[in-house]
Amino acid sequence: MLRMETIQYNLPQDRIPRVWYNILPDLPSPMAPTLHPGTCKPIGPDDLAPLFPMSLILQEVSNEREIEIPGEVRQIYAQWRPSPLFRARRLEKALDTPAHIYYKYEGVSPAGSHKLNTAVAQAYYNKMEGTKHLSTETGAGQWGSSLAMACSYFGLDCKVYMVRVSYDQKPYRRALMEAFGASVTASPSMETESGRAILAEHPDSNGSLGMAISEAVEVAAKDPNTKYALGSVLNHVLLHQTVIGQEAIEQMALAGDDPDVIIGCTGGGSNFAGLVMPYIGRKLKGQSHARMVAVEPAACPSLTKGHFAYDFGDTAHLTPLVKMHTLGSTFVPPGIHAGGLRYHGMAPLVSHVLDLGLAEAVTVQQLDAFAAGIQFARSEGIVPAPEANHAVAEAINQALEAKAEGKSRTILFNLSGHGHFDMQSYIDYQAGKLQNYDYPAEEIAMALAGLPSIS
Ligand SMILES: *Cc1c(COP(=O)(O)O)cnc(C)c1O
């Protein structure tokens, strides 16, 4: 008789976490304060009020360990949460490794990625506080489609500035946003002062997340009925993603395994933080020994090659100054297909945790990421998003290292989303049209030379 091997560790609906986990009170030292761009003094909640509803601002600066998830948000989470945890047994066999490979799959959300976890929460708090319109940026389109969907659930208007290169590469993501009722503009655009200023200098600009953020922030700052929503980087966004790690802890217990290494790809840091922060919390209490590994593209290496310094979150310098790993706010990353990883900075919280030695970072080249994604798809049947391919590549590296050592190793990674809207990048990869990008040393040096000097 065939012995059934367990490959799925699922939790019932009532195990959807009741709180988001805020790691700040558990860290050995606090984060550097966020500074006002004009005065360079720490900002207060009121400074952010034109952009965000007060409940999200209070989460941004909260020192509470646990923040209750509103019932209405939890009810919407129930559409795809708890998300499944899989053991990648066929991939293990294909690699002939003694390692155990697990992945938490966030592609089961209707928008196809983890981004919906925070989109629903952000739309909810905005609705509660009377916001009518939300403006945002999107790189690859995953965040834009998540926010568009959440806005349609709560009856909010949604305006999305989509990075030009993705707007051209990913028409179906745009169609999805429009199906949810959002209005989508390629960025840089002529609709905003910041967009017009960039186009005047670079009429053929590919766009960047930094530019699209400037446009979306400008629109919100100028209209009292419009607030701004960000899909990554900020503390409250990372906080909302901690449902991922809390579920994973329970699911790994069901599997009777304890991770030695935990992996996530990092663009702004939110899916990585969502999986690892609850584990770092345990590690600080001596309940986990796992290494936390952030994986970034070699073409946009903010954690491994950036400075840990105060910088702007956007190109036009409309945002407050945050201390983070940055390549400089004027750096425009090469047009790699993992659009969600093309950001010059990194979440201040992820940067801080790295600085404290509680996490490490590695880089992966574009072609290695796609090769890993193809291998994963052929063993596991899921085509990962190009961003998630970076995490897959490092998980495979870890499994092969364990094989070389002839030792077992338990690997857990975040499969942050599926690649069903990214098939053009797979077509290009299979046709040999994709390339690796060298580390753009010169442009980064120039952008870093322009970092604001904060004494
Ligand atoms: C946006 C996105 C990322 C990168 O953003 P993080 O905030 O670093 O998680 C990674 N994977 C997918 C599928 C995404 O949509």
The ligand as an ORCA input file, in Angstrom:
! r2SCAN-3c Opt
* xyz 0 1
  C       5.383     43.345     -3.472
  C       5.852     41.971     -3.479
  C       7.107     41.644     -2.949
  C       8.062     42.651     -2.403
  O       7.559     43.471     -1.374
  P       7.899     43.207      0.155
  O       7.291     44.367      0.853
  O       9.394     43.186      0.285
  O       7.278     41.929      0.531
  C       7.477     40.314     -2.932
  N       6.683     39.344     -3.444
  C       5.476     39.633     -3.978
  C       4.658     38.519     -4.540
  C       5.019     40.947     -4.000
  O       3.827     41.224     -4.498
*
